[in-house]
Amino acid sequence: MKKILVPTDFSKHAEYALKVAAQIAKKDDSEIILIHMLELPTTGNDAITSSHEIPELMLFKNAAIAKLDNLMNAPYLQGIKTTKVIQFEIAFDGIMGNQKTHNADLIVMGSHGASGFQEMFIGSNTEKVVRNAEIPVLVIKREETDFSAKDFVFASDFSDEIKSPFEKVVDFANKFNSHIHLVNINTPNNFKSTRVAQKIMDDFVSHFNINSFSTHIYNDINVEKGILHFAKSIDADIIGMSTHGRKGLSHFFNGSISEDLVNHAKRPVITFKI
């Protein structure tokens, strides 16, 4: 985990994420790529290219540079290699582009969540990043003065398609000396007997070298509530899931449990793309 990408809009939630990224960077001797996107109102196809000549917009850019410089001088970033990036670009596009440009290993983002019509129709940049990023995304919801992944809940159906992203889950857990609580959420709409569910999990974990883990079967009315309730019951430090990256109508009708967790969980959530 050599490069950690941290988008910021200078909000308190973005700083919560940066503080966690700093803790991870110190632990793993990583570089932080701190990025800020200046989103511009567009009235035509050439709006962004011509906007660089507008003095008012350059004032905004200079103000953002000053804020980034101020952040980079924060005490918690001392001793960490930190690179700043500021661009005129839509936030989501900028995050996706910088993920590839800098060959990042992890994205750490803050989120205050969303609800109601905002959640259904607009969504947040964090949700879109979770859905589309090719690398793990760690979402921070509150200040974590002593970030820990000691008790790491990973919820899944443990199907074959999860095997590839699960290698990254194991790498993450082993780096943080985590105990992985592998949990299968049993719901009325997708019920499995304990015997069947346990065999699926046992067969799955036999393919991996996990330092410390336990398996659990938890019953609830739906998967999201089951994950949240189970994580609370063991006072988990972090929740992990794989995400399909659904798009279009499939995403609208089926939703995404990972994105719902990003919105509703109080604990940090980390996602791994299938």
C-alpha positions in Angstrom: 0.0 0.0 0.0 2.4 2.6 -1.3 0.1 5.4 -2.5 -3.1 6.6 -0.8 -5.4 8.9 -2.7 -7.3 11.3 -0.5 -9.9 13.7 -2.1 -10.7 16.7 -0.1 -13.4 19.5 -0.3 -12.0 21.0 2.9 -14.9 19.8 4.9 -14.5 18.3 8.4 -15.5 14.8 7.0 -12.7 15.1 4.4 -10.3 15.9 7.1 -11.4 12.9 9.2 -10.4 10.8 6.1 -7.1 12.6 5.7 -6.2 11.9 9.4 -7.0 8.2 8.9 -4.9 8.1 5.7 -2.1 9.7 7.7 -2.2 7.0 10.3 -2.2 4.3 7.6 0.7 6.0 5.8 2.8 6.1 8.9 2.2 2.5 9.6 2.9 1.4 6.0 5.4 4.1 4.9 3.0 5.2 2.2 2.8 8.4 0.2 -0.4 10.5 0.3 -1.8 12.1 -2.9 -4.1 14.9 -1.7 -6.4 16.1 -4.4 -9.0 18.8 -4.8 -11.2 19.3 -7.8 -12.5 22.7 -8.8 -15.9 22.0 -10.3 -17.0 24.7 -12.7 -20.5 25.6 -13.9 -20.6 24.8 -17.6 -22.7 26.7 -20.2 -21.0 25.2 -23.3 -18.6 22.6 -24.4 -15.6 24.9 -24.2 -16.6 26.4 -20.8 -13.8 24.8 -18.8 -11.0 25.5 -21.4 -12.0 29.2 -21.6 -12.5 29.5 -17.9 -8.8 29.6 -17.2 -8.7 33.1 -18.5 -11.4 34.3 -16.1 -9.7 36.2 -13.2 -12.4 35.2 -10.7 -11.8 31.5 -11.3 -8.1 31.9 -10.8 -8.9 33.5 -7.5 -10.8 30.4 -6.5 -7.9 28.2 -7.6 -5.4 30.3 -5.7 -7.6 30.1 -2.6 -7.8 26.3 -2.9 -4.0 26.1 -3.3 -3.6 28.0 -0.1 -6.0 25.7 1.7 -4.2 22.6 0.4 -0.8 24.1 1.5 -2.3 24.7 4.9 -3.6 21.1 5.1 -0.2 19.8 4.1 1.4 21.6 7.0 -0.9 19.9 9.5 1.0 18.3 12.4 -0.5 14.8 11.7 1.1 14.9 8.2 4.6 15.6 9.4 7.1 13.0 8.2 4.7 11.7 5.5 5.5 12.3 1.8 2.5 14.2 0.6 1.8 15.4 -3.0 -0.9 17.9 -3.7 -3.0 18.0 -6.9 -5.6 20.6 -7.9 -7.5 20.5 -11.1 -10.5 22.1 -12.9 -12.6 18.9 -13.2 -15.8 17.3 -12.0 -14.9 15.7 -8.6 -15.8 12.1 -9.6 -13.9 12.3 -12.9 -10.9 13.8 -11.2 -10.8 11.1 -8.5 -11.1 8.3 -11.1 -8.4 9.9 -13.3 -5.9 10.5 -10.5 -6.4 6.9 -9.2 -4.9 5.7 -12.5 -2.4 8.5 -13.1 -0.8 8.0 -9.7 -1.2 4.2 -9.6 -2.9 4.5 -6.2 -3.4 1.4 -4.0 -6.1 2.8 -1.8 -8.7 5.7 -1.8 -9.6 7.1 1.6 -12.7 9.4 1.5 -14.9 11.1 4.0 -18.7 10.9 3.9 -21.5 12.3 6.0 -24.0 10.0 4.3 -27.3 10.8 2.5 -30.9 10.0 3.0 -34.3 10.3 1.3 -34.6 11.7 -2.2 -30.9 12.9 -2.1 -29.8 9.3 -1.6 -32.1 7.9 -4.2 -31.7 10.3 -7.1 -28.5 12.3 -6.6 -26.1 10.1 -4.5 -22.7 11.3 -3.4 -19.3 11.4 -5.0 -18.3 8.8 -2.4 -21.1 6.4 -3.5 -20.0 6.8 -7.2 -16.4 6.2 -6.3 -17.3 3.1 -4.3 -19.3 1.8 -7.3 -16.6 2.4 -9.9 -13.1 2.4 -8.3 -10.9 -0.5 -9.3 -8.9 -0.3 -6.0 -10.2 -0.5 -2.4 -12.1 2.5 -1.1 -12.1 3.2 2.6 -14.9 5.5 3.7 -14.6 7.4 7.0 -17.7 8.8 8.7 -16.4 10.4 11.9 -13.1 11.3 13.5 -11.0 8.2 14.2 -8.2 9.4 16.5 -6.8 5.9 16.8 -7.8 4.1 13.6 -7.9 0.3 14.1 -9.0 -2.7 12.0 -8.5 -5.2 14.7 -12.0 -6.5 14.5 -12.8 -6.6 10.8 -16.3 -7.7 9.6 -16.4 -9.0 6.1 -19.9 -9.8 4.9 -20.4 -11.9 1.7 -22.3 -14.7 0.1 -18.9 -16.4 -0.4 -19.5 -17.3 -4.0 -16.7 -18.0 -6.5 -16.7 -14.4 -7.9 -15.7 -13.1 -4.5 -12.4 -15.1 -4.5 -10.4 -12.6 -6.6 -11.3 -9.5 -4.5 -10.9 -11.5 -1.3 -7.2 -11.8 -1.9 -7.0 -8.0 -1.3 -9.2 -8.4 1.8 -6.7 -10.9 3.2 -3.8 -8.6 2.3 -5.4 -5.7 4.1 -6.3 -7.7 7.2 -2.9 -9.3 7.5 -1.2 -5.8 7.3 -3.4 -4.5 10.1 -3.2 -7.7 12.2 -7.0 -8.0 11.9 -9.2 -10.7 13.0 -11.6 -11.2 10.1 -15.2 -12.0 11.2 -16.5 -13.7 8.1 -20.3 -13.3 8.2 -23.1 -14.8 6.0 -26.3 -12.9 6.5 -29.3 -15.2 6.4 -32.5 -13.5 5.2 -36.1 -14.7 4.7 -35.7 -14.1 0.9 -32.5 -16.0 0.7 -32.5 -18.6 3.5 -29.9 -21.3 3.9 -29.7 -23.8 6.7 -26.9 -23.5 9.1 -25.3 -26.6 7.8 -25.4 -25.4 4.1 -24.2 -21.9 5.0 -21.3 -23.2 7.1 -20.1 -25.6 4.4 -20.1 -22.7 1.8 -18.0 -20.6 4.1 -15.6 -23.5 5.1 -15.0 -24.3 1.4 -14.4 -20.7 0.6 -11.8 -20.0 3.3 -9.9 -23.2 2.5 -8.4 -21.4 -0.5 -6.8 -18.6 1.5 -4.0 -18.2 4.1 -5.7 -15.9 6.7 -3.8 -15.1 9.9 -6.8 -14.9 12.1 -10.5 -15.4 11.4 -13.8 -16.8 12.5 -17.1 -17.6 10.7 -20.5 -16.4 11.6 -24.1 -16.9 10.4 -26.4 -14.1 11.3 -30.2 -13.9 10.7 -31.9 -10.7 9.9 -34.7 -9.2 7.8 -32.3 -8.0 5.1 -28.6 -8.0 4.4 -27.8 -4.4 5.2 -29.5 -4.5 8.6 -27.8 -7.8 9.3 -24.4 -6.4 8.6 -25.0 -3.3 10.7 -26.5 -5.3 13.6 -23.8 -7.9 13.6 -21.0 -5.3 13.5 -22.6 -3.5 16.4 -22.9 -6.8 18.4 -19.2 -7.4 18.3 -18.2 -3.7 18.4 -16.4 -4.1 15.1 -13.7 -1.5 14.1 -14.4 -1.7 10.3 -16.9 -3.3 7.9 -15.7 -4.7 4.5 -17.6 -5.8 1.4 -17.1 -6.5 -2.2 -19.0 -4.4 -4.7 -20.3 -5.3 -8.1 -20.2 -1.8 -9.5 -23.7 -1.9 -10.9 -24.7 0.9 -13.3 -27.8 2.2 -15.0 -31.2 0.6 -14.5 -29.6 -2.5 -12.9 -28.2 -0.3 -10.1 -31.4 1.7 -9.8 -33.7 -1.3 -9.3 -31.3 -3.6 -7.4 -29.4 -1.0 -5.4 -26.1 -1.7 -3.9 -25.6 -2.9 -0.3 -22.1 -1.5 -0.3 -23.4 2.0 -1.1 -26.2 1.7 1.4 -23.6 0.8 4.1 -21.5 3.8 3.1 -24.6 6.0 3.7 -25.8 4.4 6.9 -22.9 2.8 8.8 -21.2 4.8 11.5 -18.1 2.6 11.4 -15.5 2.8 8.6 -16.4 0.8 5.5 -14.0 -0.6 3.0 -15.0 -1.9 -0.4 -13.3 -4.2 -2.8 -14.3 -4.3 -6.5 -15.3 -7.6 -8.0 
